[in-house]
């Protein structure tokens, strides 16, 4: 029955530069604490570099024809920039020294500004500091989705259909995957203008367990077959959930479950991404860019509602050898976030922002349906282009949701030609289903190249491109390409095979 199939599928969807030459792999560590340094910049050639992953690990391959530097340089906010010679390099761990944020006496100013003056100038300069010219960006994007079913109780109460008994309903609940993870990695070129996006995917991979997808469809089909096999001619089903009900003609259900539709749905489930690889990448970019701090509809409202925040000048630091104000922000009363701005001393552009929500961003509750947006945190770093304006260079963006469905569900078969009581069969459940979903995006832009409108218009997307499915991590897949190194969870990912 399509209604029940939709319920199962809805629950599932809630869960869910080629170079040859010397390759250098290492780990960046704090010389004092010995802890790894996440998302540090590693520059090995002019306008070329990589970012360490959340565990401090990086890897890059040097093109023999590339214009490399005399050494590769590692830099991160709060640390001394340090160079490491290429020749005979074999270190597996690299230590860099912490550098305290300066509290004054380092930078000279024509006029000392208050923290409120700095924030005001930053906001005023956003239009002139934001790039609106067409640009081509070589990017690497990693999406990690984690699902956790906290409770799956279908609350069997009664059934007049022998096959739809408590044992079956309990087995369905037990068969649902309690934990799931889905990783997508892609390397490509992102073409962007002020009003449109295009994507050219060079290579992509997906790691997930296909059985987790198939189980929802298989279970829905089992219930569907049992219901349709037991309904009588001229019957209709009445689906009730609490005070709501829906009348569904059995004839229409049977016609909807034709082989053609089933085949179409099966193909859709087998796609690497629901909307296609290229469109899926564009959708992530659109959502990610829409959450930049100065966008009108971003949840990160520290600019749009700056009067709700307290700002504190904590000192001065450097990003890309440019001096920055280090400004912390926190809510005055009802605002949602705390975090830190790094604002260029000369042009007042935001070069980096770190942020974290302090409370749920959304709490929805209506008639047994609960929804919360529980997590919204990350970092975004921006880099100056040749036109003097700024583009996104790096993003680590995490958001999480909690969902609960706690409602009764009755499926009642009635026959319009039967005299007296028309009820023929009934299945009654009291569902309590709870799950969390966490989504993590890591975006690295290796190169920003300004292009003209003609180049943008002439590029045609190839939407036939697909990602390579991997039931386990393959370390050779990205060999020869510069990407952000995978973490241990990805390296250790493997689909368990049944005996």
N, C-alpha and C positions, 0 to 999 in steps of 0.2 A: 504494500500500500504506500503510495507516494508520500502521504502525510508522515508516517512513521519513518520512512526513509529520510525525509527531510530533517526530522529530529536528530537521527543518528549522524547525518552529515554535518548538521549545524554544530553538534558537540565536537566532531572531529576538527572542523575548521577553527574552532577556538584554540585547539592544541597546536595547533600547528604554526709584452715587450721582449721579444726574444733576444737573448744575449749568450754568447759563447765565450769562454775564457776562464779566468780565475774566479772561483766562487769562494766567498768568505762567509762563514757562519760563526756567530759568537753570541754571548749574553752580556748585557750591560748591567752592572751592579753598583750600588752605593758603596763607596770605599769605607764609609764609617759604619753603617748599619748592616752591610752585606746583603741587603734586600734588593731584588731586581727592580729596575727602573722601567716602568711601562711608558710606551708611546714617546720615547726619545727619538730625536731626528738623527739619522746617519747619512751624511753627505759624502759621496764618493766621486762626483764629477760636477762640472758646472751645470747647475739647475737640475741635478739628478740626485736622488737619494731614496731611502726607505725609512720606515718607522718601526721601532721595536714593538713586539706584541705585548699583551698584558703581563706576560711573564718575563719581559726584558730581552727576549730572543730576537735576533734579526739575521737575515741572509741576503746577499746580493751577488749577482754575477756581473763581472766586468766585461764589457764589449771591447775587444782588442782595438777597434777603430774609434772608440769613444775618447773624449778629451778628459782624461781623469786628472785628479789633483795629485799633489805629491804624497798626500796621505788621505785617509778618510777621517772625517771629523764627527764626533758625537757631541750633541748639545741637548740640554733639557733645562727647563725653567728651574732655578734653584741649584744649578750645578755649573761648575767651571767647564767651558768648552775644551775638549781635548782631542788631539790628533794622534792617529796610529798609522805608521808607515805600512805601505802595501807589501814591501819586499820581505819575503820569508815569514809572512804573518801566519801564526799557528795558534794563537791564544784562544781558548774556549770561553774564558771569562775576562771581561774588561771592566776595570774599576774607574769611576769618575768621582771627583771630589765635590761634596756639597758646598754651596756658596750661599751665604745668608742674604736675605733681601735687605738692601740698603735702606736705612731710615732717614738718610739725608746726607748732605755734604759731598755728594758725588756729581750731581747734575747742576748746571748753572741755568738760571731762569731770568728772563727780563722782568717777569712779574710773578710773584708767588701766588698760586691759585689755591682756593679752597677746594675741598672735595666736591662740593655742590657745583662750583664753577666748572670743574673738570667734567662732571657728568652732564651738565648742561651743554658744554661745547661738544662732547661726544655725540649727544643726540642731535644737535644742530648740524653736525658734519656728516651724519649718516648718508644723506643723498649724494654728496660729492665724494665720499669714500667708498661707496658701493659700486662695483663694476656693473655696467649695463651693456657693454660692448660684447659682440659675439666672441665666444671663447671655445677652444677645444681643450679638454682635460683628459689626460691619461690617468685612469683611476684603477684602484683595486677595491672591491667591496666585499665584505664578509657579513652575512646575515646568520645569526644563531637564534633559533627558536626553541624554547624549552616549555613543555607542557607537563602538568602534574595534576592528575585526577585525585583530589583529596577524599572524595566520597562518591560512590556510585551505588545507591540503594534504590532499586526500582519499586520497592514496597509492594510486592504482590499481595493482593487481597482476595480476588476471586476470578475464575474463568470457567465458562461453560464449554469451552473448546478443549478437548482432552489433551491435545498436543501442546497447547499453550498453558503449561502448568508452572507451578512455583519452581520446580527444578530447572526448567528451561530458562525462566526469567533470571534466576540466580546465576546460571551458567553464563548468560549474556553479560551480566554485571562483572563476573569474574574474568571474562575474556577480554574486557577492555584494557588497553595498555595504560598502566598507572603513570608511567614516566615515558616521555618521548622527547627526542631531540632531532632537529633538522638543521643542517648546515648548508649554506649556499656560498660559494666563492666565485667571483668573476673578475676578469681583467678586460678592460675595454677603453674606448674613447667616448667621452660625453660631450656632445655639442650643445651649447646653450646660448640663447639670446635672451633678451629681456622678457620675451613672451612665449617662447617655445623651446622644447627639448628634443634631442635625437640621441640615440645610443647605437654604438657599434661594438658589439661584444666580440672580443678576440678569442677568449677561452673561458669556460665556466665548468664548475663541478658541483654536484649535490650529494650529500651524505645523509641518508635517512633509511628507515626500515619500511619497505613497501608493505609489509604485512600489517603494519599499524593502519595504513590507509584501507587495505582490503578488508580488514576485520569489520569495520563499520558497515561497509556495503554488504558484506556477506551476512552479517547478523540482521540487517534490515530486510534483506531478501527472504531470509528464513521466516521471519515474522509475517512478512507480506504474503508469502506462499500459503502459510497456514490459514491466514484470515480469508484469503480469496477462495481457497479450496472449501471452506466451511460455510460461506455465505450462500443463501438460497436465491433462486430467480426472483426478480422484481424487488430485491432487498435494497436497502440503503443503510449506510453507517452513520451513526450520530456520534461525533467525537466531542467529549465534554472535558473541560479542564476548569474546575472550580465553577464559577458562575457563567463561564463562556461555553458555547457549544457550536458545532458546525455540522450541517447535514451534507453528506457526500453520497452521491448515487454510485452504487456498485458498478453499474454498467460503464459509467465514465471512468471509474478507477481501472477496470479491466482493460478498457481501450487505451488508457494512458500507459499501461505496462506492456506495451508492444515491444517486440524485439528490437526495433529500430531505436527506441528511446533508451532501452537498457544498454545497447551497444554504444550509443552516444555518450551516456554517462560513464560507462566503463573507460572509454577513450579519454574522457576528461580527467578521470582519476589517475590515469596512467601518464598524463603529461608531467614533464619535469616541474612546471609551474602552472598554476591554474589559468593564468591569463597569458601565458607564453613568456619566454625568457626575456626578450627585449622589452615588451610592455611591462613586465614585472619589474625590471630594472628602472625603467622610467618612473613607475609608480613610487618606488622607494626614494628616488631622487626628489620627486615632487613633494613627498611628505617630509623628507629630511630638510630640504631647502625651505619649506614652509614653516619649519620650527626654528629657524634662525632668529636670534633674539630681537631683531628689529622688524620682523614681519608683523603685519596687522593682526593675523589670526593665531599667532603662536600662543601656546599655553605658557611659555616662558615670558611672562608679562613684566619683566623688570624694567623695560623701557617704556612700554605703553602705559604702565601704571606705576611709574617711578616714585610717585609721592607716597606710595604704600611701603617704601623700603628705606632703611637707614643705610648710608654709605660711609665707609671708613677708609681713609688713605693709610694703607699699611706699610708703604715704602715704595722702593723703586727696584726694577730688575731689567733684564735684557732678553729680547727675542729677536733672532736673526740679526744680532749686533745692533739693534735699535733699542733705545731706552724706552721703558714703559712705566706708567703708573700702575701700582698694584692696589686695587680697590676692592675691598670686601663689601658684600651686601647681605642684609638679613631683613626679615619682615619687621615692620613697625607693629602691626596688629594682625590683620586678616590676610596678609599676602601668603604666597605658597612656597617660596624658594629662599634658599641661601646659596651663596656662591662667591665667585671672585672674577673681577674684570682685570685684564691687562691692556692698558690703553696707551697707544703711542704718544710719547711726549710732544712730538712735533706736529702731527696732523690730527691727533685725537681719535684715530681709528682704533677700533677694538681688534687686537691681534689674537686674543684668546679669551674665552669665557668658560669657567667651570661652574656647574650648577647642580642642585639636588633638591628635590621636593621634600618638604617637611611634614606634609599631611596628604591624605588622599585628594586627588584633583577632581574626582567625580564620585559621588555616592548616589546610586539609583536603587530604589526599592519600590516595587509595585506588585501587589497580589502574588507574592511568592517568587518573584523574579528579582534577583539582586545583581548589581554590577558595580564594580569599583575600579578606578584607575589608581593603582597603588604605588607605582614607581615611575619616576621621570627624572633621570639624571644623566650627566655626561660632560663632555668637553668638546669644544669646537675651536679650531685654530684657523687664522686667516693670514694670507700672504699677499704682499703688494705686487701688482703686475707692472709691466713697462709703461702703462698709461697712468700710473700713480694711484690706481684704485685697487680694491681688495676683493679677493675671491677665497672661498672655502678651500683650505688645504688639508684639513684633517678633522674627523669627527668620530667620537665614541659616544653613541647615543643608546640609552637603555630605557625601555618602558615596560611596565608590567600591569596586568589586569587580573581581577578575581571575579568569578562568575558563579552564581548559584541558581538552580532551578528547583524550587521546593513547592510542588503543586500536585494535586490529584489528576489522574488521566483515565477517563473511561472511554472505551470503544464499544459501542452498542450497535448490534445489527437489528434492524427493524424491517418488516415486510408490509408493504402497503396493501396487499391483497388478503392478508390474514385477518380473520374476524377476531374481535376481542383484543386481548393484549398482543401488540405487534412485536414485542421484543422476542428475538430468536436466540441470539448469542451475546455474550458480554465479556469483556476483559477489563478488569479494574486494577489500576496501579496507583501508588502514591509515591511519586518520584522525588528523591532528594539527591541532586547531582551537584557536585562542587568541584571547581577546577581553577588552577592558576595558569597564566600564560605570560612568559617573559620573552621579550624580543630585544636582541642586541644587534646594532649596526656598527660596523667599523669601516670607515671610509678613508682611504689615503689617495690624495691627488699628487702624482709624481711630477707632472708637468702641466703648466698652464700656458697655452699658446693663443694669443689673440689672432682672430681670423676676421675676414670680412663677411658681409651678409651673403655674398654670392657663394662662398664656400659652404656656408651653412645650407643655403637653399639647394645646392647641387648634390649634397650628400643624401643618399637614399638608404634607408634602414633595410637590413636583411632580417625579416621577422621569422625566417625559417630556422634560424640558429637555435640549437638546443644545448643544454648543459649535459655533461657526462655524469651518469648515475654511478655512484660508488657505494657498495655495501660495506666497505671498510676503507680507511684512509690509505691512499697510495702516494708515498713520498716522491715518486718519480713523475707525477702528473705535472707539477709546476717546475720541473727541472729546466734551467735556462731562462726562467722568467723571474723578474723582480717583483715580489709580493710582500705582504706582511706575513711573517711566519705563523703557522698554526699553533695553537696552544696544545697542552698535553691532552685535553679532553678530545680535541679533534684528531690528534695523532693516534689516540687509543680507540677511536670509534670503530666499532665493527658490529655487523648484524649477526645476532645469534641464530645459528641454524638449528632446526629441530632434528632430533635423532630419528 
